[in-house]
Amino acid sequence: MDQKINILCFGDSNTFGTVPMRDPEHDERYPASVRWPGVVAQTLGSRFHVIEEGLPGRTTVHDDAIEGASRNGKTYLLPCLGSHKPLDAIVLALGTNDLKTRFALTPEDVRRGLEALLDVIVQSKCGREGSTPRIVLVAPAPIEEVGVLGEIFVGGAAKSLRLAEKYEAVARARGLEFVDAGSLSRVSPVDGVHLDAEQHARIGAAIAQCLTHLSTLSDNTPSL
């Protein structure tokens, strides 16, 4: 029996599949078949094992004084990699929550947080035989300051427009795959942050396309 190809999807509420929020108490999640990691799994087929690690509120490297230190992506990433290795690929889809007003970060700060996560991945040696897995960087779709989340992200919309160029530069410098979610989708006008089902489908299809060549990974390890 062929060995499955392991793909880790590490992200925030849009990886988790949070349905656009109508009010602060609205807490709903799309079913697995609708969430973009589920779309990736369905598209790639049974030879691939897609691991969903999405957490609402997750940042790149920052503790959240309101939502808790558990939202720090860097703190959780290393044990997460250890739990799921060996990994053939990692889809890294973070950055939106770094734009919350409470963090007062610049787009360059977000980029540096992303780089810190990449360094954790390299140092973890979580690929097969201690290698580095292939990595797909996903730049989040630009946000809008509307609805129930609008006040939480004041000033974030303008910053979000600059993330794709930052992420693409990192991907190019490190030899990684890159997906610009903003070129494929847009956030829901309901809360300005989360995605509707159609947007999940578009993003999942694009990420799956980046991963179809994984059977040849042994000779194509990224130079991080």
DRENNU-443293 format. One line per 4 residues: number of its first residue (from 1); for each residue z, x, y of C-alpha. Coordinates in Angstrom, 3 decimals. Each point is the difference from the previous one (the first is absolute). Layout:
NUM> Z/X/Y; ... $
//
This chain:
1> 0.000/0.000/0.000; -0.964/1.365/3.421; 2.822/0.982/2.342; 0.393/-2.277/2.993 $
5> -0.668/1.329/3.500; 3.138/-0.453/2.122; -0.325/-1.040/3.641; 2.998/-0.400/2.315 $
9> -0.379/-2.287/3.029; 2.733/1.008/2.470; 0.230/-2.128/3.099; 1.740/-2.659/2.073 $
13> -0.090/-3.783/0.210; -3.790/-0.116/-0.116; 0.161/1.851/-3.325; 2.837/-2.292/-1.105 $
17> -2.158/-2.996/0.913; 2.039/-1.743/2.689; -1.642/-3.228/1.114; -0.405/-0.214/3.816 $
21> 3.334/-1.210/1.355; 0.190/-3.325/1.854; 3.677/0.501/0.928; 2.816/2.520/-0.640 $
25> 1.102/-1.811/-3.175; -3.484/-0.140/-1.517; 0.215/2.289/-3.047; -3.035/-0.434/-2.240 $
29> -1.989/2.430/-2.134; -3.570/-0.314/-1.235; -0.420/-0.036/-3.792; -0.986/3.254/-1.695 $
33> -3.639/-1.038/-0.325; -0.291/-0.397/3.798; 1.859/3.128/1.196; -2.309/2.966/0.609 $
37> 1.576/2.135/-2.781; -0.723/-2.891/-2.356; -3.578/-0.127/1.240; -0.270/3.736/-0.714 $
41> 1.316/-0.540/-3.533; -2.387/-2.869/-0.704; -2.972/1.906/1.384; 0.648/3.229/-1.909 $
45> 0.840/-1.626/-3.319; 2.363/0.540/-2.897; -0.395/3.777/-0.176; 1.971/0.290/3.254 $
49> 3.734/-0.576/0.472; 0.669/-1.017/3.615; 3.629/0.357/1.106; 1.071/-2.105/2.996 $
53> 2.638/1.601/2.251; -0.113/-2.081/3.165; 3.123/-0.665/2.073; 0.125/-2.176/3.133 $
57> 1.149/2.021/3.000; -0.712/3.384/-1.582; -0.710/2.802/2.492; -1.425/3.449/-0.595 $
61> 3.164/2.091/0.548; 2.424/-2.061/2.104; 3.282/-1.748/-0.801; 0.122/-3.456/1.542 $
65> 3.241/-0.787/1.830; -0.629/-3.736/-0.421; -1.712/-0.352/-3.375; 1.757/2.917/-1.671 $
69> -0.519/3.592/-1.091; -1.759/-1.237/-3.146; -3.103/-0.546/2.151; -0.500/3.770/0.362 $
73> -3.100/0.768/-2.046; 0.766/3.699/-0.302; 3.453/-0.620/-1.471; -1.393/-2.192/-2.767 $
77> -3.292/1.776/-0.645; 1.225/2.981/-2.021; 2.033/-1.996/-2.556; -2.837/-2.511/-0.142 $
81> -2.468/2.735/-0.928; 2.402/1.299/-2.622; 0.377/-3.462/-1.506; -3.721/-0.582/-0.406 $
85> -1.473/3.405/-0.808; -2.416/1.123/-1.180; -2.105/-1.543/2.751; -3.766/0.339/0.317 $
89> -0.220/-1.474/3.496; 2.193/-1.226/2.827; -1.068/-2.536/2.606; 2.103/0.591/3.117 $
93> -0.006/-3.011/2.319; 2.697/0.353/2.657; 0.353/0.210/3.770; 0.143/-3.546/1.316 $
97> 3.801/-0.185/0.088; 0.186/3.316/1.873; -1.521/-1.953/2.901; 3.082/-2.184/0.471 $
101> 1.384/0.293/3.512; 3.416/1.130/-1.289; -1.453/3.302/-1.268; -1.756/0.942/3.267 $
105> -2.587/2.124/-1.844; -3.433/1.186/1.073; -3.112/-0.092/-2.212; 0.425/3.754/-0.396 $
109> 3.555/-0.569/-1.252; -1.363/-2.402/-2.605; -2.558/2.579/-1.086; 2.715/2.606/-0.425 $
113> 2.038/-2.414/-2.090; -3.027/-0.509/-2.210; -0.427/3.764/-0.384; 3.654/0.286/-1.052 $
117> -0.647/-2.469/-2.814; -3.031/1.965/-1.137; 2.139/3.128/-0.157; 2.491/-1.833/-2.228 $
121> -2.824/-0.981/-2.344; -1.286/3.560/-0.251; 3.445/1.466/-0.611; 0.820/-2.614/-2.646 $
125> -2.722/1.202/-2.409; -0.183/-3.558/-1.275; -3.559/0.204/-1.308; -1.025/0.903/-3.510 $
129> 1.166/3.444/-1.086; 1.724/0.495/3.365; -3.101/-0.585/2.084; -0.335/-2.008/3.221 $
133> -1.439/-3.509/-0.504; -3.001/-1.171/1.922; 1.109/-1.726/3.203; -1.553/-2.877/1.906 $
137> 1.254/-0.380/3.583; -0.214/-3.531/1.356; 0.128/-0.426/3.774; 1.566/-3.395/0.773 $
141> -1.919/-2.699/1.797; 0.915/-0.127/3.708; 2.782/-2.435/0.739; 0.259/-2.749/2.610 $
145> 3.138/-0.862/1.967; 0.132/-3.687/-0.862; 2.156/-2.484/-1.854; 3.449/0.561/-1.422 $
149> -0.469/3.786/-0.233; -1.482/0.473/3.471; 3.203/1.112/1.719; 0.829/2.454/-2.795 $
153> -3.278/1.832/0.571; -0.228/-0.025/3.817; -2.261/2.907/0.978; -1.095/0.509/-3.594 $
157> -3.413/-1.644/0.193; -1.477/2.659/2.280; 1.488/2.778/-2.128; -1.380/-1.552/-3.194 $
161> -3.554/0.394/1.293; 0.391/3.793/-0.181; 1.321/0.289/-3.537; -3.340/-0.062/-1.820 $
165> -1.293/3.102/1.778; 3.283/1.801/-0.698; -0.037/-0.906/-3.687; -3.663/0.864/-0.416 $
169> 0.613/3.453/1.497; 2.827/0.595/-2.485; -2.170/-1.145/-2.890; -2.862/2.235/1.074 $
173> 2.232/3.054/0.453; 1.664/-0.462/-3.396; -3.029/-1.115/-1.983; 1.312/-3.503/-0.703 $
177> -1.664/-3.374/-0.399; 0.292/-2.235/3.075; -0.159/-3.760/0.481; 0.149/-1.549/3.471 $
181> 1.446/-3.461/-0.584; -0.778/-0.902/3.596; -3.737/0.388/-0.602; 0.220/-2.413/-2.933 $
185> 2.559/-2.568/1.065; 2.179/-1.339/2.772; 3.590/-1.152/0.094; 0.886/-3.658/-0.051 $
189> 0.252/-1.751/3.385; 3.121/-1.699/-1.391; 2.260/3.063/0.338; -2.327/2.835/1.047 $
193> 1.090/2.334/-2.812; -0.645/-1.429/-3.444; -3.241/-0.729/-1.814; -1.456/-3.171/-1.427 $
197> -1.451/-0.172/-3.503; -3.562/0.799/1.062; 1.107/3.196/1.733; 1.922/1.112/-3.100 $
201> -3.182/-0.492/-2.034; -2.073/2.128/2.370; 2.508/2.847/0.129; 0.550/-0.059/-3.756 $
205> -3.731/0.224/-0.667; -0.384/2.997/2.328; 2.945/1.855/-1.546; -1.275/-0.699/-3.500 $
209> -3.341/1.511/0.991; 1.814/3.228/0.953; 1.657/0.134/-3.414; -2.912/-0.699/-2.343 $
213> -0.635/3.739/-0.531; 3.504/0.727/-1.317; -1.204/0.817/-3.489; -1.260/3.346/1.361 $
217> 3.195/0.918/1.818; 0.887/2.989/-2.130; -2.697/2.018/1.732; 0.392/-1.515/3.456 $
221> 3.547/0.534/1.250; 0.456/-0.233/3.796; 0.885/3.142/1.928; 3.177/-1.050/1.815 $
//
